[in-house]
Amino acid sequence: MEGVRLSKDAALVKAIGDDCAVVRIPGGKCALLTTDISIEGVHFTREFSPPGDIGWKAMTGNVSDVAAMGGWGRYALVSLGVPADEDEEYVLKVYDGMIEAAAAADVAIAGGDVSRSDRLVISIALYGEAEETQVVYRSGARPGNHLYVTGRLGGSKAGLELLRDMGLSRAGREGLIARHRRPVARHDIVRDLLIQFSPTAMIDISDGLLSDLRHICEASSAGFLLRAERIPLEPGLALFAKERGAGALEYALSSGEEYELLFTSEKWLADTMHLAINDIPVTLIGEITERGFFVEDASGRKEITVKGYDHFKA
């Protein structure tokens, strides 16, 4: 959507091209504005997810966008399109999930709208704030910066496959399913990340590690080197991937809707040091380079092609 022409305003610091629009407001702060839409058949199916989980995930995506800019959420507006085959009880359960996710991030749902629709549609607009000096954009990564990620990766994609394929055993794999149905935004560790790492660029993992890292590098006119053995895997993922005849790394690199924070920093952690903030691990997984996209594993270093998700491609 880079071709979209937007109106100009002196207070509008950043418009399209990042996780939020950024508007300068009084008090040395910036308003962070984001909106996201979740459409049945594109982002979720009612068959695989209970209504509360659908609402939770829709709100979490917006909360995560604000966290990725170094801010905190304040108020949300919710618009809901409801199919004719669902009743009021179902709608209330969807709202319960949104309210639960919003409350966990100290966000208040301030209003919205409901309409009849041919499928379930959830559109959320979120207002957040950040200190003007601490807003983190995608465009600040520089060659030599270290690359970090929070949490562990790959669980959301594995959880979705478990839900889709009824022939797969779910015993002992509830954690993978939960990672898909109820991902957690890292809003509660953002302030600590800002203090300890002073991130130069940041994004949340919504489309997948590789795809979202590509967004940072394109905005920053840089490349990356990922070290495969350092990428943190969701517990149980390695065994699941092996049974599927795939590599766990493939899941970790491509799993979307993880909502972990991917960021760059001038600060470096020794290979032997493990850091956790509020019990959430922060892992050094690579570095920013001048150009090219590279992954290094036991067999050596290879250049890869990273394609972004195209919403308009069939």
Secondary structure, 3 states (H helix, E strand, C coil): CCCCCCCCCCCEEECCCCCCEEEEECCCEEEEEEEEEEEECCCECCCCCCHHHHHHHHHHHHHHHHHHCCCEEEEEEEEEEECCCCCHHHHHHHHHHHHHHHHHCCCEEEEEEEEECCCCEEEEEEEEEEEHHHCCCHHHCCCCCEEEEECCECHHHHHHHHHHCCCCCCCCCHHHHHHHHCCCCCHHHHHHHHHHHCCCEEEECCCCHHHHHHHHHHHHCCEEEEEHHHCCECCCHHHHHHHCCCCHHHHHHHCCCCCCEEEEECCCCCCCCCEEECCEEEEEEEEEECCCEEEEECCEEEECCCCCCCCCCC
